Amino acid sequence: MQIDKDQIIDFLRQQGQHDQVEQAQQQLPDQVDTDQHADLLRRLNIDPKELLGKLGGLGGALGNL
C-alpha cells in the first residue's frame, strides 16, 4: 500500500518519536510502499501493520492509490 511520506512523519510526531522524524525525512521516498519499504520502516521503529492500523480512517482512501 502506498502512503505519503508526510503522513508517516506526522505519525512519528504523534507517537513522540522525534528522533526518527529527521531520519525519515532523509531516507523515505515521497511515496512509501509498505511492502517494498517494510525493512526501512522497521529501521525507523515503525511496524507497517501498526502504521496502517493507526492511520485508520485513511485506509479506504489509501487503498485506492
N, C-alpha and C positions, 0 to 999 in steps of 0.2 A: 504494500500500500504506500502511496506517495503522501508525504507530509511536508509542508513548507518549513524551512529551517527556522523561520521566525516563531512558528508555533512551538517548536522544540525548545528554543531559547526562552520563550515565555514560560513553558512548563518547568524548565530548570530553575528559573527565578522563583516561581510559585513554590517549588519544592525546597527552596533555600539553598540550592546547590550553586552558589555564586561563583565558586572556583571553576566550575565546569562551563560557565557561560562563555568566557573568553575562548576557551579551548574549542567549544562547539562552533563559535563564530568563525574560527580559523579553519577548522577541519571538515565541517559538514558542507556538502554541496547545497545549492539553493533549494533543490527538491530532494528530499531524503526518501529512499525506498527502504521500508522497514525490513524487508527480506535481504536485499542486496547489501545494506549498510548495517546489518544487525551487529556485527563484531565492533564496528566503530561506535555504535550507540552504547554497547556494553562497556567499552573502554571509558565512556563518559558517565558510567554508572546509571545508564538508562536501560531498563528492561523493555524491549519493543512492545511486548504484550501489555505491560503495565501502562506504557505511554498511550497506546491506543485506547485502553480502558479509561484512563483519566481524561482523555480528550472527549470521551463520551458522546455528547450531542453532535460533535463534528463527524462522528463515524460515518453517518449516512452520506454526508457531503463528500467526505474524503474517499469513500468507496467508489464514487463516480469519476475520480480522476484517472 
